[in-house]
Amino acid sequence: MRVEFDEPKCVAAGQCVVAAPEVFDQRDEDGIAVVLVEHPGDELLDDVRDAVVVCPAAAIRLAE
């Protein structure tokens, strides 16, 4: 599994960080999300799936 993130779509809502803090963070200067773990392990997949669902900009995908 690979996290795909479309940075230009990001609206800096931070919902991904709340859903999966081990996988996402936000830049201090503008709040745009950053992917910390591009290939999350099985133990993080449910959290990443939650992040995909709650992202208001639909900027995150989980590619299999």
N, C-alpha and C positions, 0 to 999 in steps of 0.2 A: 504494500500500500504506500502511496505517495501523496503528500499534501500539495495541492496546487493552489496558489494564491495569486489573484489578480490585483496587484497593488493599486493601480489607478482607480479601481472600483471602490476601494476601502474608504469608508466614511468615518473611521476612527471611533466607532461606538464602543469598542472594547469587549463586546459580548464573547468573542472567541477566547479572549484571555480569561474571562470568568469561567467559560465552559471547559477550557483545556489549558490551564496555566503552564503545564509542562511542555506544551507544544507551541504556544503563541505568547508573544509579548508585544508591547507597544513602544514606539520611539518616543523619547522624552520631548523632542522638539515639536512634533505635530500630532502625536497619538496614532499615527498609522501603524497597523499591525506588522509584525515580522514573524516569520516562521523560524522557530528554534530547532525543531526536529522535522526534517523533511520526510523521513521514513519512520513513522512511529511504530512501536512494537504493539503486539496484540493487546497488551494491557491498557493502551491509550486509545484504541480505536473507537470505543464507545464515546469517549470525551470529544474526540475529533468529529465524529458524526453529529454530536450535539452542537458543536461549533458551526458546522456546515448549516444546520437547520436554523440556528438563531442569528446568523449573520444577516443584518438588515440590507446589506448591499449585494448579497449573493456572490461574494468575492472569494469564497473558499470552496474547493472541490476535493474529494477524496478519490484518487484514481487507483484502480485495482490492477 
